[in-house]
Structures are given as C-alpha cells and as structure tokens.
C-alpha cells in the first residue's frame, strides 16, 4: 500500500511540474519574465503577436498587469503596437492603470494616442477620468486630440470639467 501511495504521489508531482513549466504567451505577459518570453519566441517567433479569445494581445495584458519589463520587450518586438481590441490598445491599458512610464515607452515606439476603444474612449480620456495630470500632459505632448469626442459626444475637456480638476482643465486651455 505504501508503494502504491508513493508511486501515485511521484506521478502526481511529475505531472504538476510539467504543467507548471508549460506557459502560454498570455500567462507570461501577465506574470512572467522577459526570459520566459524569449523562450517562447525561440519556439515560435510570432507567438508575441497572438490574440487570445477575449481579443487581447500579450502587450495589452502586460500593460494591464503592470508587467513593465515584459511590456517593454513586447513593444519593441511586436508587429503592431497599435493593435486595438474592443477594450482599446496597449496605450489605453497603460492609461487605465495610470502607468505614465509605460505610456511614454509605448509612445516612443509609435503608439497612436488617438485610437479609441469600442466606446470611443481614447487614452487621453482615460487619463483625464482618472485625473492623472502627468499622463494627460504626456499624451497632449504626443499630439493626442483634445477635441475628439467619444461615442457620447463628450470631448476630453468635457471629461475634465466633470472631474472639476482645475490643473487638468488648465492643460486643455493651453
């Protein structure tokens, strides 16, 4: 009986170890390292351009999860930094998370600050809604369109007025 129990435990631990070593690109984007991504790229160079069932790319997921080093690697190596899911681009994800550093990196890799999600919301509107003055200023410096209305007809300035954040409102008046 002890031998059977030992064999079952051994087989179980081997199976668990194998499952833990096999990661997909989406899990790595969320929680992995640059080295993990590089291993996947060696197996399939186009894996970093994949889109999951929810319509997200690894870059979008890395930005939502704040996995900055992986997001930097992806931004530099993917085919389309401006891929637009129904929830927006990687730049929109950085704006939602308030990650000004990541937004700057994406903008340096030619992320377009004027791409809207399915609701017509641009990264500038997200930055305004979350009252992130530094990010609003950054996006405006990269030619984010402060006059572009969302699907409800509201401009970024309208959203700023709603927040009553004078510092952000003043950025739109320049």
C-alpha positions as CSV (number, residue, x, y, z in Angstrom):
1,X,0.0,0.0,0.0
2,X,2.8,2.4,0.9
3,X,4.5,1.7,-2.5
4,X,1.3,2.5,-4.4
5,X,0.8,5.7,-2.5
6,X,4.4,6.7,-3.1
7,X,4.1,6.0,-6.8
8,X,0.8,8.0,-7.0
9,X,2.5,10.9,-5.3
10,X,5.5,10.7,-7.5
11,X,3.4,10.6,-10.7
12,X,1.3,13.5,-9.4
13,X,4.3,15.7,-8.7
14,X,5.8,15.0,-12.1
15,X,2.6,15.9,-13.8
16,X,2.3,19.1,-11.8
17,X,5.9,20.0,-12.5
18,X,5.3,19.6,-16.2
19,X,2.1,21.7,-16.1
20,X,3.9,24.5,-14.3
21,X,6.8,24.6,-16.8
22,X,4.4,25.0,-19.8
23,X,3.3,28.6,-20.0
24,X,1.4,30.3,-22.8
25,X,2.4,33.7,-24.0
26,X,-0.7,35.3,-22.3
27,X,0.3,34.0,-18.9
28,X,3.9,35.1,-19.4
29,X,2.7,38.6,-20.5
30,X,0.7,38.9,-17.2
31,X,3.1,37.3,-14.7
32,X,6.3,36.1,-16.5
33,X,9.7,37.5,-17.2
34,X,11.5,38.7,-20.3
35,X,13.5,35.4,-20.3
36,X,10.2,33.5,-20.3
37,X,9.0,35.5,-23.4
38,X,12.3,34.9,-25.1
39,X,11.9,31.1,-24.6
40,X,8.5,31.2,-26.2
41,X,9.8,33.4,-29.1
42,X,12.6,30.8,-29.7
43,X,9.8,28.2,-30.1
44,X,7.6,30.4,-32.3
45,X,8.7,33.8,-33.2
46,X,5.2,35.0,-34.0
47,X,3.8,34.0,-30.6
48,X,4.2,37.5,-29.3
49,X,1.7,38.7,-31.9
50,X,-1.1,36.3,-30.9
51,X,-4.6,37.4,-29.9
52,X,-6.5,35.5,-27.2
53,X,-10.1,34.6,-27.2
54,X,-11.0,37.8,-25.4
55,X,-9.3,39.8,-28.2
56,X,-6.2,40.8,-26.2
57,X,-2.6,40.7,-27.2
58,X,0.3,39.9,-24.9
59,X,1.3,43.6,-24.9
60,X,-2.2,44.7,-23.8
61,X,-2.2,42.1,-21.0
62,X,1.3,43.1,-19.9
63,X,0.3,46.7,-19.7
64,X,-2.9,45.9,-17.7
65,X,-1.0,43.8,-15.3
66,X,1.9,46.3,-14.9
67,X,4.5,43.8,-16.1
68,X,6.7,46.6,-17.3
69,X,9.8,44.7,-18.4
70,X,7.8,42.2,-20.5
71,X,5.8,45.1,-21.9
72,X,8.9,46.9,-22.9
73,X,10.3,43.8,-24.7
74,X,7.0,43.3,-26.4
75,X,6.6,46.9,-27.5
76,X,10.0,46.7,-29.2
77,X,9.4,43.4,-30.9
78,X,5.8,43.0,-31.9
79,X,4.3,43.8,-35.3
80,X,1.6,46.3,-34.2
81,X,2.0,48.4,-31.1
82,X,-1.4,49.9,-32.1
83,X,-3.5,46.7,-32.1
84,X,-6.9,47.7,-31.0
85,X,-9.1,45.3,-29.0
86,X,-12.7,46.2,-28.2
87,X,-11.3,47.5,-24.9
88,X,-8.6,49.6,-26.6
89,X,-4.9,49.5,-27.2
90,X,-1.9,48.8,-25.0
91,X,-1.6,52.6,-24.6
92,X,-5.2,52.7,-23.3
93,X,-4.3,49.9,-20.9
94,X,-1.4,51.9,-19.6
95,X,-3.7,55.0,-19.2
96,X,-6.3,53.0,-17.3
97,X,-3.6,51.7,-15.0
98,X,-2.1,55.2,-14.6
99,X,1.3,54.0,-15.8
100,X,2.9,57.1,-17.2
101,X,6.3,55.4,-17.6
102,X,4.7,52.6,-19.8
103,X,2.7,55.1,-21.8
104,X,5.9,57.0,-22.6
105,X,7.6,53.8,-23.7
106,X,4.7,52.9,-25.9
107,X,4.6,56.4,-27.4
108,X,8.3,56.2,-28.2
109,X,7.5,53.0,-30.1
110,X,4.9,55.0,-32.1
111,X,1.8,54.1,-30.2
112,X,-1.0,56.3,-31.5
113,X,-2.7,58.3,-28.7
114,X,-5.8,58.9,-30.8
115,X,-7.0,55.3,-31.2
116,X,-10.3,54.8,-29.4
117,X,-11.9,51.7,-27.9
118,X,-15.4,50.5,-28.8
119,X,-16.9,53.2,-26.7
120,X,-14.9,55.9,-28.4
121,X,-12.7,56.4,-25.4
122,X,-9.1,57.4,-26.1
123,X,-6.1,57.1,-23.7
124,X,-6.4,60.9,-23.2
125,X,-10.0,60.5,-21.9
126,X,-8.9,57.6,-19.6
127,X,-6.0,59.7,-18.2
128,X,-8.5,62.6,-17.7
129,X,-11.1,60.5,-16.0
130,X,-8.5,59.0,-13.6
131,X,-7.2,62.6,-13.0
132,X,-3.6,61.7,-14.0
133,X,-2.2,65.2,-14.8
134,X,1.2,63.9,-15.7
135,X,-0.2,61.4,-18.2
136,X,-2.6,64.0,-19.7
137,X,0.3,66.3,-20.3
138,X,2.4,63.5,-21.8
139,X,-0.4,62.4,-24.2
140,X,-1.0,66.0,-25.2
141,X,2.7,66.4,-25.9
142,X,2.4,63.4,-28.3
143,X,-0.4,65.1,-30.2
144,X,-3.4,63.4,-28.5
145,X,-6.5,65.0,-30.0
146,X,-8.2,67.1,-27.2
147,X,-11.2,67.7,-29.5
148,X,-12.0,64.1,-30.3
149,X,-15.4,63.2,-28.9
150,X,-16.3,59.8,-27.5
151,X,-19.5,57.9,-28.5
152,X,-21.5,60.1,-26.1
153,X,-20.3,63.2,-27.8
154,X,-18.0,64.3,-24.9
155,X,-14.5,65.6,-25.5
156,X,-11.6,65.1,-23.2
157,X,-12.2,68.7,-22.0
158,X,-15.8,67.8,-21.1
159,X,-14.5,64.9,-19.0
160,X,-12.0,67.2,-17.3
161,X,-14.8,69.7,-16.4
162,X,-16.8,66.8,-15.0
163,X,-13.8,65.9,-12.7
164,X,-13.5,69.5,-11.5
165,X,-9.7,69.1,-11.5
166,X,-8.5,72.6,-12.3
167,X,-5.0,71.5,-13.1
168,X,-6.2,69.2,-15.8
169,X,-8.8,71.6,-17.1
170,X,-6.0,74.2,-17.5
171,X,-3.9,71.7,-19.6
172,X,-6.8,71.7,-22.1
173,X,-6.9,75.5,-22.2
174,X,-3.3,75.8,-23.4
